[in-house]
Amino acid sequence: MTTVSHARARRRDRRVYLYSHPLLFGLLAATRGRPVRRLGGTLLVHGAQAYREALTRLPLDRTAAGTTGAAARSALREGGGVLFDQEGGGHRADRRSLAGALGTAGVEELRAGWQPLLVRRLAPLERGGEVDLVDLAREPSGSVVCALLGSGADPREVAEAAGEAAAASVRSHLPGPRRPRAEATAARATDRLRLLLGPAGGARAAMVAVAAVNTTVAALPRAVAWCADARLWEHAADGALRPALADELLRVTAASPLLPRAAAADGTVGGCPVRGGDRLLLVARHAAAAHRRDPDAVRPADPAVARLVFGAGPHSCPGARLARVQLADVLGALAPYRPVVTRARVDRGAALPGWRALTVRARHGHAGAGS
């Protein structure tokens, strides 16, 4: 079996954080020694237990400035009800509806659409060519969105529009200087996305598109790059180990590494007092031990910890199953080629840390997809 070393993979992946948000992620790295650290009116939450408490026991204000819900509302110019800003029964009902569509049967239906696409898009590797996995990820992510929403739009155009909308709106709620006319730019980008989606393009639909596309485009290339750099293709080729490998790669790459939230009432997180109105920066990648534990398909992390990258309790991501199955299929399709990374360029303007281009080619002497 190939000797596994994660050092190169970790160095490469660290670039997506340090190049896109150097000050923010530098601060988070410097403060991760404690489960919770207060800086003025902001709590940095790193520990797994504290992170889980914040999402399951502390009342959260889903419309406060600086949160995902507020950014979504601003971009859509809606009065509310866009999933990320909802409370109570409305939030639960919409989550149940989306979770139902993304259950076991729903994901199997979606696989029928993306599996032939993977075969077609990866064919150049068989001929010695290269494939940009960022460009590839846009098509299946857009196809999934169009299938979920019943839209006849072009999947690639939807994916590109969702990326623009996210870059313009989500970045506005992270710490740091605000760009001039950021809200107007975000609104225009989201209007374009809704227009593309056609009759399906309501507020909730647009937010589903933004979330699904941007997490996929961020997650898949980073996971594949790690797999290639650490030479984990033998595990990817093993049908029994592949699902665990996908889970582990999603844990260490943490597509949504930081969840900005706000406390709606007084409470405690990790033993630290919280006041209503305090801002919370929930560091998903630290809670899931992505910074200190390498991916291991043979001895994976406890699922209760690994899946913290998808949130927790009522604030967990309904698309977690979709992400795991889709990545496993990508790894399985790539495994015969044992690809290596030939070019990696960080996307400094994306909403989530990721690559602007991640190009791979088949390793010399690979088995070949048809062998």
C-alpha positions as a printed NumPy array, in Angstrom:
array([[  0.   ,   0.   ,   0.   ],
       [  1.199,   3.537,  -0.773],
       [  2.757,   5.371,   2.172],
       [  0.41 ,   8.118,   3.374],
       [  1.691,  11.558,   4.351],
       [ -0.728,  14.412,   4.896],
       [  1.853,  17.191,   5.256],
       [  1.698,  18.342,   1.64 ],
       [ -2.093,  18.088,   1.562],
       [ -2.411,  20.171,   4.716],
       [ -0.002,  22.822,   3.434],
       [ -1.896,  23.177,   0.185],
       [ -5.306,  23.305,   1.829],
       [ -4.153,  25.926,   4.334],
       [ -3.623,  28.286,   1.416],
       [ -7.356,  28.65 ,   0.774],
       [ -7.77 ,  30.166,   4.251],
       [ -4.664,  32.303,   4.376],
       [ -5.066,  33.726,   0.872],
       [ -8.781,  34.487,   1.059],
       [ -9.135,  35.807,   4.644],
       [ -5.622,  36.04 ,   6.119],
       [ -6.434,  38.257,   9.121],
       [ -9.599,  36.43 ,  10.123],
       [ -8.218,  32.908,   9.921],
       [ -4.938,  34.03 ,  11.451],
       [ -6.921,  35.289,  14.449],
       [ -8.898,  32.055,  14.688],
       [ -5.718,  29.973,  14.578],
       [ -4.116,  32.104,  17.299],
       [ -7.1  ,  31.739,  19.659],
       [ -7.953,  28.07 ,  19.206],
       [ -6.143,  27.029,  22.383],
       [ -9.319,  27.632,  24.397],
       [-12.779,  26.193,  23.69 ],
       [-14.28 ,  29.698,  23.958],
       [-12.558,  33.066,  23.932],
       [-14.218,  36.46 ,  24.317],
       [-12.992,  39.493,  22.399],
       [-15.229,  42.388,  23.44 ],
       [-18.768,  41.59 ,  22.325],
       [-17.676,  38.619,  20.206],
       [-17.166,  35.023,  21.32 ],
       [-14.867,  32.789,  19.307],
       [-16.164,  29.243,  19.785],
       [-13.637,  26.509,  18.949],
       [-14.412,  23.508,  21.173],
       [-16.722,  20.714,  20.016],
       [-18.915,  20.776,  23.125],
       [-19.155,  24.562,  23.188],
       [-19.937,  24.646,  19.457],
       [-22.721,  22.105,  19.927],
       [-24.115,  24.025,  22.919],
       [-24.237,  27.239,  20.911],
       [-26.284,  25.592,  18.161],
       [-28.6  ,  23.489,  20.322],
       [-29.06 ,  25.239,  23.669],
       [-28.504,  28.959,  23.166],
       [-31.332,  31.048,  21.631],
       [-30.003,  32.583,  18.413],
       [-31.108,  35.722,  16.605],
       [-31.274,  34.623,  12.997],
       [-31.808,  38.127,  11.61 ],
       [-29.122,  40.047,  13.529],
       [-26.553,  42.066,  11.602],
       [-23.534,  39.991,  10.697],
       [-25.388,  36.665,  10.438],
       [-26.128,  34.498,   7.425],
       [-29.845,  35.169,   7.808],
       [-29.329,  38.931,   7.699],
       [-27.12 ,  38.642,   4.622],
       [-29.74 ,  36.487,   2.878],
       [-32.527,  38.909,   3.722],
       [-30.519,  41.873,   2.497],
       [-29.58 ,  40.227,  -0.777],
       [-33.119,  39.091,  -1.501],
       [-34.761,  42.299,  -0.265],
       [-37.481,  40.124,   1.28 ],
       [-39.351,  40.542,   4.519],
       [-38.184,  37.127,   5.698],
       [-38.756,  33.424,   5.258],
       [-35.602,  32.435,   3.382],
       [-34.735,  29.423,   5.592],
       [-31.575,  30.999,   7.048],
       [-33.531,  33.71 ,   8.865],
       [-36.558,  31.679,   9.965],
       [-37.613,  30.665,  13.476],
       [-40.04 ,  28.192,  14.971],
       [-42.6  ,  26.287,  12.919],
       [-41.788,  27.911,   9.594],
       [-38.135,  26.991,   9.901],
       [-38.927,  23.426,  10.916],
       [-41.444,  22.954,   8.093],
       [-39.07 ,  24.221,   5.405],
       [-36.22 ,  22.128,   6.779],
       [-38.41 ,  19.011,   6.787],
       [-39.431,  19.645,   3.185],
       [-35.843,  20.087,   2.031],
       [-34.592,  17.164,   4.124],
       [-37.255,  14.957,   2.562],
       [-36.101,  15.855,  -0.936],
       [-32.518,  15.122,   0.114],
       [-33.235,  11.83 ,   1.89 ],
       [-31.989,   8.453,   0.718],
       [-34.484,   8.099,  -2.14 ],
       [-34.102,  11.715,  -3.243],
       [-30.312,  11.539,  -3.366],
       [-30.473,   8.315,  -5.387],
       [-32.615,  10.089,  -7.972],
       [-30.126,  12.956,  -8.137],
       [-27.227,  10.512,  -8.587],
       [-28.792,   9.322, -11.833],
       [-28.154,  12.81 , -13.178],
       [-24.611,  13.452, -11.993],
       [-23.008,  10.016, -12.531],
       [-23.093,  10.096, -16.374],
       [-21.918,  13.702, -16.193],
       [-18.829,  12.644, -14.208],
       [-17.95 ,   9.986, -16.788],
       [-18.191,  12.534, -19.595],
       [-16.317,  15.326, -17.824],
       [-13.461,  13.064, -16.651],
       [-12.921,  11.421, -20.045],
       [ -9.957,  13.722, -20.933],
       [ -7.93 ,  12.045, -18.165],
       [ -8.028,   8.784, -20.126],
       [ -6.386,  10.551, -23.072],
       [ -3.654,  12.173, -20.978],
       [ -5.501,  15.489, -20.718],
       [ -6.281,  17.66 , -17.715],
       [ -9.523,  18.457, -15.915],
       [-10.314,  21.553, -13.844],
       [-12.304,  20.219, -10.901],
       [-13.664,  23.636,  -9.978],
       [-15.187,  23.965, -13.407],
       [-16.404,  20.373, -13.22 ],
       [-18.046,  20.888,  -9.799],
       [-20.236,  23.689, -11.122],
       [-22.137,  21.453, -13.527],
       [-23.33 ,  18.727, -11.107],
       [-24.069,  21.314,  -8.418],
       [-26.166,  23.348, -10.852],
       [-27.859,  20.17 , -12.098],
       [-28.793,  19.191,  -8.548],
       [-30.276,  22.64 ,  -7.899],
       [-32.299,  22.611, -11.121],
       [-33.61 ,  19.108, -10.358],
       [-34.563,  20.02 ,  -6.787],
       [-36.354,  23.189,  -7.878],
       [-37.874,  21.867, -11.083],
       [-36.113,  24.549, -13.091],
       [-35.259,  24.216, -16.767],
       [-32.345,  26.65 , -16.517],
       [-28.85 ,  25.843, -17.754],
       [-27.043,  24.227, -14.772],
       [-23.719,  25.942, -15.429],
       [-25.342,  29.379, -15.661],
       [-27.202,  28.726, -12.404],
       [-23.977,  27.668, -10.7  ],
       [-22.103,  30.738, -11.907],
       [-24.92 ,  33.066, -10.822],
       [-25.145,  31.388,  -7.411],
       [-21.405,  31.857,  -6.964],
       [-21.644,  35.55 ,  -7.793],
       [-24.583,  36.046,  -5.427],
       [-22.766,  34.333,  -2.578],
       [-19.514,  36.204,  -3.125],
       [-21.379,  39.505,  -3.052],
       [-23.546,  38.795,  -0.009],
       [-21.99 ,  36.232,   2.319],
       [-18.637,  37.994,   2.553],
       [-20.44 ,  41.092,   3.82 ],
       [-21.201,  39.454,   7.175],
       [-17.642,  38.346,   7.944],
       [-15.422,  40.566,  10.097],
       [-13.431,  43.171,   8.208],
       [-13.936,  46.307,   6.104],
       [-17.129,  46.515,   4.071],
       [-16.926,  47.052,   0.356],
       [-18.716,  50.104,  -1.075],
       [-22.274,  49.352,  -2.259],
       [-21.872,  45.714,  -1.217],
       [-25.584,  45.25 ,  -0.473],
       [-26.658,  46.651,  -3.848],
       [-24.172,  44.401,  -5.62 ],
       [-25.468,  41.381,  -3.717],
       [-29.066,  42.234,  -4.574],
       [-28.297,  42.549,  -8.292],
       [-26.455,  39.232,  -8.325],
       [-29.33 ,  37.501,  -6.54 ],
       [-31.876,  39.051,  -8.911],
       [-29.934,  37.528, -11.823],
       [-30.031,  34.114, -10.146],
       [-33.788,  34.321,  -9.552],
       [-34.36 ,  35.365, -13.151],
       [-32.361,  32.367, -14.379],
       [-34.343,  29.954, -12.204],
       [-37.554,  31.22 , -13.803],
       [-40.9  ,  30.386, -12.127],
       [-39.001,  28.335,  -9.524],
       [-36.896,  31.329,  -8.522],
       [-38.527,  32.442,  -5.289],
       [-36.591,  33.605,  -2.249],
       [-36.237,  30.158,  -0.696],
       [-35.249,  28.641,  -4.036],
       [-32.525,  31.229,  -4.537],
       [-31.086,  30.521,  -1.088],
       [-31.146,  26.76 ,  -1.726],
       [-29.234,  27.392,  -4.948],
       [-26.665,  29.625,  -3.25 ],
       [-26.069,  27.156,  -0.42 ],
       [-25.944,  24.009,  -2.568],
       [-23.74 ,  25.385,  -5.32 ],
       [-21.209,  27.205,  -3.177],
       [-20.621,  24.429,  -0.676],
       [-20.198,  21.916,  -3.526],
       [-17.832,  24.101,  -5.556],
       [-15.773,  24.783,  -2.429],
       [-15.793,  21.236,  -1.046],
       [-15.221,  18.882,  -3.984],
       [-11.965,  20.356,  -5.386],
       [-10.437,  20.779,  -1.922],
       [-11.273,  17.203,  -0.965],
       [ -9.858,  15.838,  -4.217],
       [ -6.68 ,  17.915,  -3.831],
       [ -6.157,  16.48 ,  -0.343],
       [ -6.788,  12.949,  -1.608],
       [ -4.272,  13.443,  -4.427],
       [ -1.571,  15.074,  -2.302],
       [ -1.832,  12.43 ,   0.44 ],
       [ -2.122,   9.614,  -2.138],
       [ -5.322,   8.188,  -0.737],
       [ -6.518,   6.755,  -4.038],
       [ -6.288,   3.164,  -2.814],
       [ -8.871,   4.019,  -0.171],
       [-10.961,   5.874,  -2.757],
       [-10.931,   2.789,  -4.991],
       [-12.152,   0.574,  -2.146],
       [-15.963,   0.59 ,  -2.144],
       [-16.047,  -0.342,   1.539],
       [-13.707,   2.483,   2.627],
       [-14.87 ,   5.165,   0.188],
       [-17.857,   6.473,   2.226],
       [-15.664,   6.848,   5.324],
       [-12.986,   8.585,   3.251],
       [-15.576,  11.046,   1.922],
       [-16.747,  11.794,   5.472],
       [-13.18 ,  12.311,   6.652],
       [-12.24 ,  14.583,   3.745],
       [-15.343,  16.697,   4.323],
       [-14.384,  16.935,   7.995],
       [-10.837,  18.17 ,   7.412],
       [-11.655,  20.527,   4.547],
       [-14.779,  21.974,   6.246],
       [-16.376,  23.792,   3.306],
       [-18.204,  26.172,   5.692],
       [-15.44 ,  26.592,   8.281],
       [-17.04 ,  29.478,  10.149],
       [-20.679,  30.036,  11.17 ],
       [-21.415,  33.657,  12.181],
       [-24.325,  33.84 ,  14.629],
       [-25.761,  36.177,  17.292],
       [-27.204,  35.395,  20.725],
       [-30.883,  36.252,  21.17 ],
       [-30.777,  35.978,  24.977],
       [-28.399,  35.545,  27.89 ],
       [-26.898,  32.109,  28.455],
       [-23.616,  30.228,  28.591],
       [-21.438,  28.505,  26.014],
       [-18.626,  26.27 ,  27.168],
       [-18.942,  27.764,  30.647],
       [-18.505,  31.3  ,  29.294],
       [-21.339,  33.782,  30.014],
       [-23.127,  35.047,  26.908],
       [-25.19 ,  38.228,  26.76 ],
       [-28.103,  38.766,  24.414],
       [-26.736,  40.543,  21.358],
       [-23.259,  39.044,  21.608],
       [-21.792,  37.926,  18.335],
       [-20.677,  34.305,  18.006],
       [-18.112,  33.052,  15.537],
       [-18.567,  29.281,  15.585],
       [-15.437,  27.671,  14.141],
       [-16.716,  24.451,  12.589],
       [-13.305,  23.236,  11.424],
       [-11.858,  23.444,  14.928],
       [-14.92 ,  21.836,  16.519],
       [-14.484,  18.899,  14.123],
       [-10.731,  18.687,  14.905],
       [ -9.865,  19.432,  11.261],
       [ -6.773,  21.361,  12.37 ],
       [ -5.195,  18.531,  14.359],
       [ -6.487,  15.181,  13.074],
       [ -5.743,  14.008,   9.541],
       [ -8.375,  12.1  ,   7.543],
       [ -8.306,   8.365,   8.136],
       [-10.805,   6.102,   6.368],
       [ -9.664,   3.067,   8.367],
       [ -9.96 ,   4.749,  11.781],
       [-12.324,   7.677,  11.151],
       [-13.295,  10.289,  13.711],
       [-16.436,   9.774,  15.769],
       [-19.37 ,  10.687,  13.469],
       [-20.77 ,  12.946,  16.202],
       [-17.613,  15.047,  15.879],
       [-17.   ,  14.681,  12.149],
       [-20.462,  15.899,  11.209],
       [-20.167,  19.096,  13.199],
       [-18.938,  20.653,   9.94 ],
       [-22.601,  20.395,   8.901],
       [-23.859,  22.13 ,  12.067],
       [-25.834,  20.501,  14.877],
       [-29.407,  19.918,  16.021],
       [-31.979,  22.258,  14.435],
       [-29.109,  24.109,  12.766],
       [-27.641,  21.115,  10.94 ],
       [-27.372,  21.156,   7.151],
       [-30.134,  19.146,   5.406],
       [-27.778,  18.591,   2.477],
       [-25.185,  16.606,   4.459],
       [-26.157,  13.262,   2.921],
       [-26.048,  14.752,  -0.568],
       [-22.542,  16.15 ,   0.046],
       [-21.204,  12.821,   1.323],
       [-22.685,  10.724,  -1.498],
       [-21.649,  13.16 ,  -4.212],
       [-18.057,  13.357,  -2.979],
       [-17.876,   9.561,  -2.692],
       [-19.014,   9.258,  -6.325],
       [-16.414,  11.811,  -7.464],
       [-13.658,   9.976,  -5.595],
       [-14.781,   6.654,  -7.069],
       [-14.815,   8.077, -10.592],
       [-11.329,   9.56 , -10.167],
       [ -9.714,   6.62 ,  -8.371],
       [ -8.758,   4.603, -11.511],
       [ -6.712,   7.574, -12.765],
       [ -4.809,   8.183,  -9.49 ],
       [ -4.749,  11.899, -10.437],
       [ -2.151,  14.438,  -9.353],
       [ -2.658,  18.186,  -8.977],
       [ -0.964,  20.189, -11.74 ],
       [ -2.317,  23.658, -10.936],
       [ -4.065,  25.213,  -7.946],
       [ -5.156,  28.845,  -7.749],
       [ -6.989,  30.244,  -4.715],
       [-10.267,  32.085,  -5.258],
       [ -9.751,  35.234,  -3.181],
       [-13.245,  36.567,  -3.864],
       [-15.402,  33.517,  -3.161],
       [-17.854,  33.361,  -0.274],
       [-16.283,  30.144,   1.042],
       [-12.56 ,  29.316,   1.1  ],
       [-11.779,  27.425,  -2.059],
       [ -9.939,  27.163,  -5.348],
       [-10.531,  29.306,  -8.402],
       [ -8.899,  26.557, -10.449],
       [ -7.789,  23.07 ,  -9.386],
       [ -6.429,  21.131, -12.338],
       [ -5.537,  17.432, -12.26 ],
       [ -4.157,  14.867, -14.677],
       [ -3.838,  11.099, -14.473],
       [ -0.738,   9.777, -12.765],
       [  1.695,   8.108, -15.17 ],
       [  0.983,   4.416, -15.321],
       [ -2.536,   4.615, -13.884],
       [ -4.824,   1.63 , -14.284],
       [ -7.247,   3.41 , -16.588],
       [-11.003,   3.772, -16.289],
       [-11.655,   0.943, -18.7  ],
       [ -9.17 ,  -1.597, -17.376]])
